[in-house]
């Protein structure tokens, strides 16, 4: 079992400490190999929003020598722990910069079947919003139902060290159990709807990214409401979303083409 941990903090503070306790617990389980990547060590320049990863392919990213290794590690793992610190009620910049570089993963959800966990702490508030954002990112990449672990300074002060350790151990055990089970976690309604909105765009004659379209076609996503198992209600929502988005794109696309021809 391969578990990847991505440390987003620029220093080894509270979030790092909580994540290390989770790792220590997981390493007591059989057949586990943990690989850790620290964003602080990557020396990753800021994403320049050139869009080449989306339009041409991720290998054209000017920082692919760094980003490509991270994505390869994500592809190879069975589970990933995203450990991001809360700064000013939002995700810290270094971790967000890495996610920005992996924007193409939002369009090409290649990580179906993998399990996820997000960890974040704060000195005050905002950690729950950060955790929700990180879970959404993982979900869009194909990692459904990520486990959330959040802590803030007030909780730590009011809780005994033994209770804190018990909570982290329980989260680690649950994460390991999900991976070991091989069970598919069904997507949320939001994930289904977003997926089918993308499907409508990429099956349209007005598609802007040929690379995205190639990915969806080769993986058979064009003709499927969702690539992994989902319940009937979710499939219905997906089909309805696809139909509505497809109709809207056709109407708007034809209007755009007409305006272009008229020189407006």
N, C-alpha and C positions, 0 to 999 in steps of 0.2 A: 504494500500500500504506500503510494507516494503522496506526501502532503507538502504543499508549497505554502510558505508564510511570507507575505510581503509586508515589511515594516515600513510604514509611511512617515513615522516621526523622524525629525532631524536630530533628536537626542533620545537617550535611553531613560525616559521618564515614566509616568504612570501607565500610559498605554502599553509601552514596551514591557513593563514589569508584569502587567496582567497577561499579556500575550505569552510571555516566557513561562508563566505558571501553567497556562493551557498546554503549551508545547511539552513541558516536563511531564504533565499528566498523560498526554497522548503517547509519549515515548515509552511509557510503561506497558503499552499494549503490544501484542505480538505482531511481527512482520510489518513494522512501520519504519519508513524512511522520511525524514523531514529535511527539506531544503529551504534555507532562509535567504531572502533578498532584502537588503536595506536600501530604501530610496536615497538615503543620505550618502551611500557609497557609490551610487550610479553616476553621479556628476552629470545628470541629464539636463541639457539646456532646455529653455522654455519651448513649448510647442509654438510654432510660428503660424499655425492655421493655414498652411499651404494647400491642404486638401488632397495632396498627391496620394496619400494612403487610401483614400476613398475613391478617387477618380482613376488612378493608375495601378495602385497596389501598395501594400504596406512596405514592400522591399525598397520602394523609392523614397521612403521617409529619409530626410537628411540626417536623422539620428537613429537610423535602423540598427546600427552596430550595437546600440544599447537596448533599444526597444524590442528588437527581434529576439534577443535572448530571453527577455521577460515573457514574451508571448509564447515562445517555444516551451518554456517551463510551465506555463499555464496549460498548454496543450498536452503535456506529458503527465501532469499530476492527476490524482484521483480526487483530491480535495484541496481547496485553497482557503487560507485565512487572510483576510484583508484587515490589516491593523492600521487604522488612520486616526490621527489625533484631532480633537476639536479645538479650533482657534476662532475666537470671536463668533461663536455659534455656527461655525461652518467648518468644512473639511480643510485641513492644513494644505498650504499651497503646493508643497513638494509632492504629496500624494495626488492632488488634483492634476498636477502637471503630467504625471505618469498616465493617469486615466485619459487625459486629453490626447496624449500620444497614441492611445489605443482606441481612438474614436471609431476606427473601422470595425472594431468588434461589436459596436452597437448596431452596425448594418449587417454584419456577417456573424451570427450567433453560433460559433463553432464549439462551444463548451458544454453541449447537452450531456446529461448523465453525471456530470461532476457535482460534488457537494461543496457548499460554501459556508463560511462563517465570517462575520464582520465584528471587529472589536474597536471600541472607541471610548475614551474617557474625557472628562472635562473638569476644570476647577470650579465651574459654576453650572451653566446650563448649555443646551444645544446639542448634547451628545446623541439624543434620540433622533433628531433630524438628520444628523450626519450618518448615523447607522442606517436609517431608512434610505438615504441617498445611495450609500454603498451597496445595500441590498438590491436596489433598483438596477444599478449598473451590472451587478452579477447576473441578475435575472435577464437583462437584455442580452447578455453574452450567452445565455442558455443555462445558467446555473440557478435553478429554481429553489425557492424556500430556504435561503441562507439563514443560519442561526445567528441571532443578534446577542451580543454581549456588550452592555454599556455600564459604565460606572461614573459617578461624579464624586467630588471631594466630600460632599455632605453625606452621601451614602457610606463612604469609606469610614468617616468619623463615627457614624452611628452604629456601624456593624463591627462585630468582633472579627479578628483575623481568622479565627476558625470558620466562621460563617462565610467569610469572603472566599476562603479556600474551598469550602464545600460547594459554593455556587459555581466557581470556575471548574472544579472537578466534574460537576454534573454536566456542564456545557461541553467539556472535552469528551466525556463519555458518550454523550448524545451524538456529537459530531463523528466520532469514531464509529459508533454503531450504524449511523446512516451510510457511511462509506462501505463498511463491511457487509451491510445487507444487500447492497446493489440495487436497492429499491428506487424507482423513479419518483421524484417529487413532482406532482402536477403543477402546471403553471397557474399563476393568478389570472383573474379576468383581465386585469390591466395589461399583463404580459401578452395574453392572447390577442387583445385588441391592438396593441402596438405592433406585434408581429404581423398581423394581417394588414395593417395600414402600410407597412413596409412592403409586404407581398404585393399589394395593389400597385404601389409605385414602381416596383421592379418588374412587373409583368406588363407595364404600360408602354405604349409606343413612344411616350415622352420621357422615358427613363434617361437620367443624366449620367449615371455611373455605370458604364459597361462592366467594370470589374465587379461591382455588387451583383449585377444581373448574372454574370458568369457563375459567381459563387452559388447563388440561389438555384440556378438551373442545374449545375453539376451535382448538387446535393439533393435534388428532387424537392426543393421547398416550394417551387412554383405551384404544384398541384396538391399541396397539403395545408390544411388549416393550421396544423402545428406539427413539428417534427417528432415530438415525444407524446406519450400517452396522456390524454386529458379526458375529463368527463364530458358527457353529452352537452350540458349547458355551456361549457366553455367552447366546444366546437361550434355550437349555434351562434354564440357571440362572435366568434372568429369569422364565421361565414357571413354574418350580417355586416360586420365591420369591413370585411373585404369588399362586399358588394357595394356598400355606401361609398367607401373610399375610391373604388374603381370608377364609379359613376361620376363622382366629383372631379377626379383627375381628368377624365375624358372631357368633361364640360370645360374645365379651366384650361386644359391643354389645347383644345381646339380654338378657344378664344384667344389664347396667347399666340398661336400660330397665325391666326387671322390678323391680329394686331401687328405682328412682325411683317407680314406681307404688305400691310397697308402703310408700313413705315412709321408706326406710332410707338 
